Amino acid sequence: MTAPARLHMGFIDLSGSLGRHFGSIGVALNEQSTRLTVVEAERRLISGPSAARAEKCLTTLCKALNVPDTLEIHIESAIPEHVGLGSGTQMSLAIGAALNAFYDLGLSVRDIAKVMVRGLRSGIGIGVFEQGGLVVDGGRGEHTITPPLLARMAIPEAWRFILVFDKRGQGLHGLQEIQAFQELPPFPRREAEQLCYLLLMQALPAIAENDIVRFGEVITRLQRSVGEHFAAVQGGIYTSPEVAAAMEWLAEQGAVAVGQTSWGPTGFCMVNGAGRAEALVDLARRKFAASDTLVFIGASARNSGGLVVVESL
């Protein structure tokens, strides 16, 4: 079972001023993922990174779905927790999808998300697990269970991401995240209207026409708007000042779509071409060599969703 990490590129309407709350845009990644295997066992056994989180997911799912938990789960790799890459949703969906296949339950991804209470604000993690690529969700309305997927587009093959990690910290999550949303001021209606237009009439056409510069302009604009709105509760447009400095420098080198995924502290940006991404990552590592907190890696978009492989004995 493979569940891809995702970049959360920003919300559209944080206050529901246009009738629906949130709405967001994001993209699946290849290089960061949660990979696990599930086999029948005489007793329950979970091993590997993020085993404690997997344990909670398995307990919740087996109880809700009324299936045995006498399974051996080995986690080969796990998305880093609370750094803005969707680790919680992807672990929940990965284990849920594995149980669905193992017990032949006939569940959809959204059935699993509902059981695990995922998608309370953003539907991006659900969307990338379903289909990969770039996804846009429609936020939450009065009767929403999980945010509906409005658009899904394949990212052009040559587009590459650069991720900047801060090894010291984690973004807001859990009760801290809930409290932060409660403390945020109202999001301006006019700004929500502008972001909706830019997303629909600029960013999505730019993907269709392979225009990374125009796409990047919209994402940077959206990121600045959301970052300024979050600044009061996360300490600035970026959670990590060190990541902020690195992202400013990367923008000066020509990177586009500059921002922070979710609550961070991970920053991201884009360039055109694998060679350009590799060269810029190498340059950044040398530029910030004195920092013992920053990690730079290149990444590519994953234009397919979560993968379940069933092997018969």
C-alpha positions as CSV (number, residue, x, y, z in Angstrom):
1,M,0.0,0.0,0.0
2,T,1.4,3.4,-1.0
3,A,-0.1,6.7,0.0
4,P,1.5,9.9,-1.5
5,A,2.4,13.0,0.5
6,R,0.7,16.2,-0.6
7,L,1.5,19.9,-0.7
8,H,-1.3,22.1,0.5
9,M,-1.0,25.2,-1.6
10,G,-3.6,27.2,0.3
11,F,-7.2,27.9,1.1
12,I,-9.6,30.0,-0.9
13,D,-12.1,31.3,1.6
14,L,-11.2,30.8,5.3
15,S,-14.4,32.5,6.6
16,G,-17.1,31.1,4.4
17,S,-17.9,34.7,3.3
18,L,-19.1,33.4,-0.1
19,G,-21.3,30.6,1.4
20,R,-18.7,27.7,1.6
21,H,-15.9,27.4,4.1
22,F,-12.3,26.7,3.1
23,G,-11.9,25.2,-0.4
24,S,-8.2,24.4,-1.3
25,I,-5.7,23.5,-3.9
26,G,-2.9,21.0,-3.6
27,V,-0.7,18.4,-5.4
28,A,0.5,14.9,-4.8
29,L,4.2,14.1,-4.5
30,N,6.3,11.1,-5.6
31,E,9.3,11.2,-3.3
32,Q,7.5,11.4,0.1
33,S,5.0,8.6,0.8
34,T,3.6,6.2,3.4
35,R,4.2,2.6,2.4
36,L,3.0,-0.4,4.3
37,T,2.1,-4.0,4.1
38,V,-0.7,-5.9,5.9
39,V,-0.7,-9.7,6.4
40,E,-2.7,-12.1,8.5
41,A,-1.2,-12.9,11.9
42,E,-2.0,-14.7,15.1
43,R,-1.8,-11.5,17.0
44,R,-1.7,-7.8,16.3
45,L,1.7,-6.4,15.5
46,I,2.7,-3.0,14.0
47,S,6.3,-2.1,13.2
48,G,8.1,0.7,11.5
49,P,8.0,4.5,11.6
50,S,4.9,6.3,12.9
51,A,3.8,3.0,14.4
52,A,1.9,4.8,17.2
53,R,-0.2,6.7,14.7
54,A,-0.9,3.5,12.7
55,E,-1.9,1.7,15.9
56,K,-4.6,4.4,16.6
57,C,-5.8,4.2,13.0
58,L,-6.1,0.4,13.1
59,T,-8.0,0.5,16.4
60,T,-10.5,3.0,15.1
61,L,-11.0,1.3,11.7
62,C,-11.4,-2.3,13.0
63,K,-13.9,-1.2,15.6
64,A,-15.9,0.9,13.1
65,L,-15.8,-1.7,10.3
66,N,-16.3,-4.7,12.7
67,V,-13.3,-6.6,11.3
68,P,-10.6,-8.5,13.2
69,D,-7.4,-6.6,14.1
70,T,-5.2,-9.8,14.3
71,L,-2.9,-8.4,11.6
72,E,0.8,-7.7,11.1
73,I,1.4,-4.3,9.7
74,H,4.9,-3.3,8.6
75,I,5.4,0.3,7.8
76,E,8.3,0.6,5.3
77,S,8.2,4.4,5.2
78,A,6.0,7.1,6.6
79,I,5.4,10.7,5.7
80,P,7.0,12.9,8.4
81,E,4.4,13.9,11.0
82,H,3.1,17.5,11.4
83,V,5.4,19.2,8.8
84,G,2.6,20.0,6.3
85,L,2.7,17.0,4.0
86,G,-0.6,15.3,5.1
87,S,0.8,12.5,7.2
88,G,-2.3,11.9,9.3
89,T,-4.8,11.7,6.4
90,Q,-2.5,9.5,4.3
91,M,-1.8,7.1,7.2
92,S,-5.6,6.8,7.9
93,L,-6.4,6.2,4.2
94,A,-3.5,3.8,3.7
95,I,-4.5,1.5,6.5
96,G,-8.2,1.9,5.6
97,A,-7.5,1.0,2.0
98,A,-5.4,-1.9,3.0
99,L,-8.1,-3.3,5.3
100,N,-10.7,-2.7,2.6
101,A,-8.7,-4.9,0.2
102,F,-7.7,-7.4,2.8
103,Y,-11.3,-8.0,4.0
104,D,-12.9,-7.2,0.6
105,L,-15.3,-4.6,2.2
106,G,-16.2,-2.7,-1.0
107,L,-15.5,0.7,0.5
108,S,-14.7,3.9,-1.3
109,V,-11.9,6.2,-0.3
110,R,-14.5,8.7,1.0
111,D,-16.2,6.0,3.0
112,I,-12.9,5.4,4.8
113,A,-12.3,9.2,5.2
114,K,-15.7,9.5,6.8
115,V,-15.0,6.7,9.3
116,M,-11.6,8.4,10.2
117,V,-13.2,11.9,10.3
118,R,-10.7,13.2,7.7
119,G,-11.5,16.3,5.5
120,L,-12.9,18.5,8.3
121,R,-11.4,21.5,6.6
122,S,-9.4,20.5,3.5
123,G,-10.2,17.7,1.0
124,I,-6.8,17.8,-0.7
125,G,-5.4,14.8,1.1
126,I,-8.5,12.7,0.1
127,G,-8.3,14.0,-3.5
128,V,-4.7,13.1,-4.0
129,F,-5.2,9.7,-2.5
130,E,-8.0,9.1,-4.9
131,Q,-6.4,10.5,-8.1
132,G,-3.1,12.2,-7.6
133,G,-2.0,15.2,-9.7
134,L,-3.2,18.7,-8.8
135,V,-6.6,18.8,-7.1
136,V,-9.0,21.5,-6.1
137,D,-11.7,20.9,-3.5
138,G,-15.0,22.8,-3.0
139,G,-14.7,23.3,0.8
140,R,-17.5,22.7,3.2
141,G,-21.2,23.6,2.7
142,E,-24.1,23.0,5.0
143,H,-24.5,19.3,4.2
144,T,-20.8,18.4,3.3
145,I,-19.4,15.2,4.6
146,T,-16.1,15.3,2.9
147,P,-15.1,18.3,0.6
148,P,-16.0,17.5,-3.0
149,L,-13.3,17.3,-5.6
150,L,-14.0,20.0,-8.2
151,A,-11.0,19.7,-10.5
152,R,-8.1,17.3,-11.1
153,M,-5.3,18.0,-13.5
154,A,-2.1,16.2,-14.4
155,I,1.0,18.3,-13.6
156,P,3.3,18.6,-16.6
157,E,6.1,16.1,-16.5
158,A,8.9,18.7,-16.5
159,W,7.7,20.7,-13.5
160,R,9.6,20.1,-10.3
161,F,9.3,21.1,-6.7
162,I,11.9,22.1,-4.1
163,L,11.0,21.3,-0.5
164,V,12.7,23.1,2.4
165,F,12.4,21.4,5.8
166,D,13.2,22.8,9.2
167,K,14.4,19.9,11.3
168,R,13.7,21.6,14.6
169,G,9.9,22.1,14.5
170,Q,6.4,21.1,13.6
171,G,3.5,23.1,12.4
172,L,0.3,23.6,14.4
173,H,-1.8,20.5,14.7
174,G,-4.5,18.9,16.9
175,L,-6.0,21.2,19.5
176,Q,-3.5,24.0,18.7
177,E,-4.8,24.0,15.1
178,I,-8.4,24.1,16.2
179,Q,-7.7,27.0,18.5
180,A,-5.8,28.8,15.8
181,F,-8.7,28.7,13.4
182,Q,-11.0,30.0,16.2
183,E,-8.7,33.0,16.8
184,L,-8.3,34.0,13.2
185,P,-10.0,37.2,12.1
186,P,-12.6,37.2,9.3
187,F,-11.2,36.5,5.8
188,P,-12.1,39.4,3.5
189,R,-14.9,38.6,1.1
190,R,-13.3,40.6,-1.7
191,E,-10.0,38.6,-1.3
192,A,-11.9,35.3,-1.5
193,E,-13.6,36.5,-4.7
194,Q,-10.2,37.4,-6.2
195,L,-8.6,34.1,-5.2
196,C,-11.5,32.2,-6.7
197,Y,-11.1,34.1,-10.0
198,L,-7.3,33.6,-10.1
199,L,-7.5,29.9,-9.4
200,L,-10.2,29.2,-12.0
201,M,-9.2,31.6,-14.8
202,Q,-5.4,31.8,-14.3
203,A,-3.9,28.9,-12.4
204,L,-5.8,26.0,-14.0
205,P,-5.5,27.3,-17.5
206,A,-1.8,27.7,-16.9
207,I,-1.4,24.0,-16.1
208,A,-3.4,23.1,-19.3
209,E,-1.1,25.4,-21.3
210,N,2.2,24.3,-19.5
211,D,2.8,27.8,-18.2
212,I,4.7,27.4,-15.0
213,V,5.4,31.1,-14.6
214,R,1.8,32.1,-14.7
215,F,0.8,29.2,-12.4
216,G,3.6,30.1,-10.1
217,E,2.4,33.7,-9.9
218,V,-1.1,32.7,-8.8
219,I,0.2,30.3,-6.1
220,T,2.6,32.8,-4.7
221,R,-0.2,35.4,-4.6
222,L,-2.5,32.9,-2.9
223,Q,0.2,31.8,-0.5
224,R,1.0,35.4,0.5
225,S,-2.7,36.1,1.1
226,V,-3.2,33.0,3.3
227,G,0.1,33.5,5.0
228,E,-0.7,37.0,6.0
229,H,-4.0,35.8,7.4
230,F,-2.3,33.1,9.4
231,A,0.6,35.3,10.6
232,A,-1.0,36.3,13.9
233,V,-1.2,32.6,15.0
234,Q,1.9,31.1,13.4
235,G,4.3,34.0,14.0
236,G,4.6,35.3,10.5
237,I,3.9,34.4,6.9
238,Y,6.1,31.4,7.5
239,T,6.2,29.3,10.7
240,S,10.0,29.1,10.5
241,P,12.1,32.2,10.0
242,E,14.9,30.1,8.6
243,V,12.6,28.6,6.0
244,A,11.3,32.1,5.2
245,A,14.9,33.3,4.5
246,A,15.5,30.2,2.2
247,M,12.3,30.8,0.3
248,E,13.1,34.4,-0.3
249,W,16.5,33.4,-1.6
250,L,15.0,30.7,-3.9
251,A,12.5,33.2,-5.3
252,E,15.5,35.5,-6.1
253,Q,17.0,32.6,-8.1
254,G,13.9,32.4,-10.3
255,A,11.8,29.8,-8.4
256,V,8.1,30.3,-8.7
257,A,5.0,29.1,-6.7
258,V,6.8,30.1,-3.5
259,G,5.0,29.3,-0.2
260,Q,4.5,27.1,2.9
261,T,2.5,23.9,2.8
262,S,-0.3,23.9,5.4
263,W,0.9,25.1,8.8
264,G,4.5,24.3,7.8
265,P,7.2,24.5,8.7
266,T,7.9,23.0,5.3
267,G,8.3,25.5,2.4
268,F,8.0,24.7,-1.3
269,C,8.7,26.3,-4.7
270,M,8.7,25.2,-8.3
271,V,11.1,25.3,-11.3
272,N,10.9,23.9,-14.8
273,G,13.1,20.9,-15.5
274,A,14.7,18.2,-13.4
275,G,18.2,19.5,-14.1
276,R,17.3,23.0,-13.0
277,A,15.8,21.6,-9.8
278,E,18.9,19.5,-9.0
279,A,21.2,22.4,-9.7
280,L,19.2,24.8,-7.5
281,V,19.0,22.3,-4.6
282,D,22.7,21.9,-4.7
283,L,23.2,25.6,-4.8
284,A,20.8,26.1,-1.8
285,R,22.6,23.5,0.2
286,R,25.9,25.3,-0.3
287,K,24.3,28.7,0.3
288,F,22.8,27.6,3.6
289,A,25.6,25.2,4.6
290,A,26.1,27.0,7.9
291,S,22.5,26.1,9.0
292,D,22.1,22.9,10.9
293,T,18.3,23.1,10.7
294,L,17.4,23.3,7.0
295,V,17.1,20.4,4.6
296,F,16.6,20.9,0.8
297,I,15.2,18.1,-1.4
298,G,13.8,18.0,-5.0
299,A,10.5,16.3,-5.7
300,S,8.2,15.6,-8.6
301,A,4.4,15.5,-8.9
302,R,2.7,12.2,-8.7
303,N,-0.1,12.1,-11.3
304,S,-1.7,8.9,-9.8
305,G,-3.3,8.3,-6.4
306,G,-2.8,5.7,-3.7
307,L,-1.7,2.3,-4.8
308,V,-3.1,-1.0,-3.4
309,V,-1.4,-4.2,-4.4
310,V,-3.0,-7.5,-3.4
311,E,-0.7,-10.6,-3.4
312,S,-2.2,-14.0,-3.1
313,L,-0.2,-16.7,-1.2
